[in-house]
Amino acid sequence: MKKAIMLSAVLLTSLIASTPAFAQTTGGVSQIQTFIESIVQVMITLAGAVSVGFFVWGGFGYITSSGNPEKLDQSKKTIMYSGIGLAIVLGAFVLSSIVTQLATSAFGAGH
């Protein structure tokens, strides 16, 4: 659990500490759209990786619980909550794709 939290903290710190990318005035809306799409894709990838990590963590705890009901229940909750988190991430991805398509058709910005 501590390793997963440390990994998320390191990844988040690297995203925050990276140099910002500013849209140039010549590209207009399409460059801003591309930038936002890139940020969303990175965040979704990271969230999905963390969710899969918690699936593995919960599965490992489930296998090694040795019949201990407390550990078994905790592992089941970890698996359930990581599934809920993954569903939220996938829903956010679908919603962002829909919003991007609607904005592209409304404002005429394209790649």
Phi, psi and omega per residue, in radians:
M1 nan -0.756 -3.139
K2 -1.133 -0.639 -3.142
K3 -1.157 -0.687 3.136
A4 -1.165 -0.686 3.119
I5 -1.177 -0.738 3.115
M6 -1.120 -0.701 3.122
L7 -1.111 -0.751 3.119
S8 -1.129 -0.690 3.136
A9 -1.126 -0.724 3.127
V10 -1.136 -0.763 3.135
L11 -1.142 -0.719 3.123
L12 -1.152 -0.711 3.104
T13 -1.104 -0.686 3.139
S14 -1.182 -0.572 3.075
L15 -1.213 -0.714 -3.112
I16 -1.236 -0.696 -3.055
A17 -1.408 -0.160 -3.120
S18 -1.230 2.774 -3.109
T19 -1.248 2.378 -3.108
P20 -1.274 2.588 3.082
A21 -1.844 2.087 -3.124
F22 -1.783 2.469 3.108
A23 -1.278 2.427 3.096
Q24 -1.530 2.734 -3.090
T25 -1.288 -0.342 -3.100
T26 -1.322 -0.546 -3.086
G27 -1.451 -0.545 3.113
G28 1.239 -2.404 -2.997
V29 -1.161 -0.604 -3.069
S30 -1.143 -0.616 3.110
Q31 -1.251 -0.664 3.089
I32 -1.134 -0.733 3.116
Q33 -1.072 -0.771 3.137
T34 -1.105 -0.716 3.122
F35 -1.097 -0.817 -3.132
I36 -1.143 -0.704 3.092
E37 -1.075 -0.697 3.123
S38 -1.125 -0.755 3.127
I39 -1.095 -0.775 3.141
V40 -1.099 -0.735 -3.141
Q41 -1.122 -0.700 3.118
V42 -1.133 -0.790 -3.123
M43 -1.132 -0.702 3.121
I44 -1.163 -0.699 3.105
T45 -1.098 -0.782 3.125
L46 -1.116 -0.779 -3.138
A47 -1.116 -0.692 3.093
G48 -1.126 -0.705 3.127
A49 -1.146 -0.712 3.100
V50 -1.122 -0.725 3.129
S51 -1.095 -0.772 3.098
V52 -1.106 -0.665 3.084
G53 -1.056 -0.713 3.115
F54 -1.255 -0.527 3.003
F55 -1.046 -0.822 -3.141
V56 -1.113 -0.772 3.128
W57 -1.038 -0.816 3.119
G58 -1.138 -0.704 3.106
G59 -1.129 -0.715 3.101
F60 -1.118 -0.741 3.102
G61 -1.134 -0.618 3.115
Y62 -1.143 -0.749 -3.119
I63 -1.215 -0.695 -3.052
T64 -1.638 0.203 -3.100
S65 -1.210 -0.357 3.083
S66 0.945 0.640 3.096
G67 1.415 0.009 3.103
N68 -1.252 1.996 -3.032
P69 -1.112 -0.551 3.139
E70 -1.190 -0.811 3.123
K71 -1.164 -0.653 3.120
L72 -1.115 -0.776 3.128
D73 -1.145 -0.712 3.122
Q74 -1.123 -0.702 3.123
S75 -1.166 -0.693 3.097
K76 -1.093 -0.714 3.114
K77 -1.147 -0.693 3.115
T78 -1.075 -0.770 3.128
I79 -1.130 -0.748 -3.125
M80 -1.119 -0.816 -3.111
Y81 -1.199 -0.574 3.082
S82 -1.218 -0.591 3.044
G83 -1.123 -0.733 3.091
I84 -1.104 -0.741 3.113
G85 -1.089 -0.719 3.119
L86 -1.144 -0.678 3.093
A87 -1.116 -0.694 3.103
I88 -1.134 -0.732 3.124
V89 -1.097 -0.787 3.128
L90 -1.143 -0.651 3.070
G91 -1.117 -0.696 3.103
A92 -1.137 -0.663 3.110
F93 -1.117 -0.799 3.124
V94 -1.100 -0.779 -3.140
L95 -1.106 -0.722 3.124
S96 -1.170 -0.603 3.078
S97 -1.142 -0.734 3.119
I98 -1.117 -0.787 3.141
V99 -1.101 -0.703 3.118
T100 -1.096 -0.766 3.121
Q101 -1.131 -0.710 3.116
L102 -1.151 -0.726 3.128
A103 -1.171 -0.664 3.121
T104 -1.112 -0.766 -3.140
S105 -1.261 -0.549 -3.113
A106 -1.331 -0.725 -3.055
F107 -1.789 -0.081 3.070
G108 1.246 0.358 3.119
A109 -1.485 2.352 3.134
G110 -2.475 2.989 -3.137
H111 -1.487 nan nan
